[in-house]
Every structure is written in C-alpha cells, then in structure tokens.
C-alpha cells in the first residue's frame, strides 16, 4: 500500500465516521424526548412538579432503587410513590409483588399513565388490571403529519367528580382523549371524559391507596394548563397524608447496574462507538505498513571502557587516593587466592606467601617481599605515584604467574 493510498483510505474512513456521528446527533431519540423523569426539564418531564412540591415544603425526592427496596412504613406514616409512564425499564414480577405488599401495608401510589398502546409494560399492566383493579384500555398513538412517526396520544379537557380527593370544580384536566378505564374496573372514578369514560380512578388496597390517571398529569408542558395543577395537588395531598413523596426514577433508567439502559444519551454512545471503530480500523490498516523508504538505524560510535578506567585513575591520582587503589588491588588478590587456593581471606603476608609458594612453586621470599611492601604502602605513608605504579604492576604480574592467568 502506497502512502497516497493509505492517506486516501484514512480520509474515507474519517468521512464515514463523521457522517455516522452527525447522523446520530440529528436523529431524534423518541424515548429520550418522552422520558417522564423528575430530572428532566423538557416537556414530558416531571422536574417542575418536583420543584413545586419542594417549594411548598413537601419532601419530594427522586427514587433510584427497585420496588423490592421501597422504604418501610412506620405507624401512621404514609409514603407516596409517583410513577410516570412510559417506562424505560420494565418492572419484574418480584417488583410487582413487592409493590402490592407495600401498598397493602399502607403505602400510596400515583400513576401518571401517559404511555400509549405501543409503549406499554406488560408486567405493569397485569399488576394494574389484576391486583389493583385499575384496568384500562390505553389510548392509541397519534401520527405526525408526515405519517412517519407515532406521536403522543391526543388530549382533551376532562372534569372532576364529587368524590374526594377530586371535585366537580375541576373542569379542565388535560387527559387522554381516547382510551379509558374498563367497565370492570373496581376503582372509584375521579375524572370523566366528555363522552363519560373514566380517565382517573382510585383503588383501596389494604391500608394503602392507588390512583391511576390516564394522561400526562404531572408533565412540565401540561401541569399549569387548565385545572391540571389543582387536581394533581389534591391527589398528592390526599395520598401522601403528610408523608414523603418519591418520584420513581429506577424505571426511567436511572440507578441499578445497567447504565446503558438510562442516564447515557444513545447519541453519545453512537459517537463513541464510531470513534472506537475508526481507531481500530486505522490501527489495523497501518500495522506493518511502511510510509516511506527504509532508513537503517545508525548508531553512534560507543565510547571505550578504557576512558572510564583512565578517568577514574586520574581522579584517584589528583585526589591522592593511591592507598585506595592499592587496597583495591590487594583485596582482589586476596579473594582470588581464597578462590583458587582456599587461603583465608584475612591471611597476612608471610602466611599467604608460604601457602601460595607451596601451591604454585613460586619463590616464597619474593612473594613475601612484594606482599610486605604492599602492606607497608597501605598502612604507612602514602606512596609516590611512581612507587604505586610499580607495586601495582608487580602485584598484577605476580597474580598472573601464580594463578596462571593469560
């Protein structure tokens, strides 16, 4: 592969990846846009409702744990759990059973059910219709003008009834125009559609209570329209009975051990995946490819080891370390004698000379004289440079003679 081909291929890959990232940024994310989370300040979000409750002195908090970990209920203490659909994370059967037990022991549930027929959680619908008696026929999705995407269900102004916590004074509650509670619903009607269908109902479960409202009751974009806000505050006040309010965020994708299901924008994941793929492809293409002529590596001439020896000798010479040099040579000679002839390292001159002469046949008196002179030079006054050199040469020559070193 030539350099030009590699550059052209890399440029093509970069253009493809940039196009993928741009497409990911431009493609709408219906699930993200419609997430009814109390963290979201967009139209379907519940952030305005949570902050309004906080301003009113109500303890309103996001709840990012599954329903199997709902807070315990004390004597005379009620906690309200607000769940808004559509859900990003479907509840499990264990969670549904735990929710029923929690309601039976005195908890309260407010469901703002804005999910249309194509975005339902089957397990949750079974819970609502079976255990709570709040079954409903969900509203069909509306179509956008182009007919390409499903939009949110159409809304209409419902009115309240004379049954607490509702009131006949509420005449403009924006709820689903189509879809209503089933005829076999055992709940108490709280809001009616213009055609007489029930759009909100209350169910009593043991010591607890549950309300299902078919529409975006707490959505930022609808909360302050008509009588939606007074109706919502009346429900929350009655259900919580002075207790805390929890906004279910676990089933909106927050918390838990699956961050890919929520909290991460799919568009950001797409951009990261495109960048990673581009890096892997470029590495694979460039691996083992030479982008230009071969240039052999030229190493500079290495310095001789004798330079170090000469510089160290010069340092010893100028510092007057002649004794140190002789001491090093004498220690090396003693270690070699111990290794070759098993002579003790701490042996003195005469003793070492006799042992070396017996093992090598050398002149004992000459060996003793050299070793004695070495000892006197080390232990006495510092020798002159000429004497130090002479002794070093004598000791080196004697070491070669005795130990047969070449």
Secondary structure by P-SEA (a helix, b strand, c coil): ccaaaaaaaaaaaaaaaaaaaaaaaacccccccccccccccccccaaaaaaaaaaaccbbbbbcccccccccccccbbbbbbbbccccccccaaaaaaaaaaaaabbbbbbbcccccccccaaaaaaaaccccccccccccccccccccccccbbbbbbcccccccccccccccccccccccccccbbbcccccccccccbbbbcccbbbbbbcccccccccccccaaaaaaaaaaaaaaccbbbbcccccccccccccccccccaaaaaaaaaaaaaaaaaaaaaccccccccccccccbbbbaaaaaaaaaaaaaaacaaaaaaaaaaaaaaaaaaaaccccccccaaaaaaaaaaaccccaaaaaaaaaaaaaaaacccccaaaaaaaaaaaaaaaaaaaccc
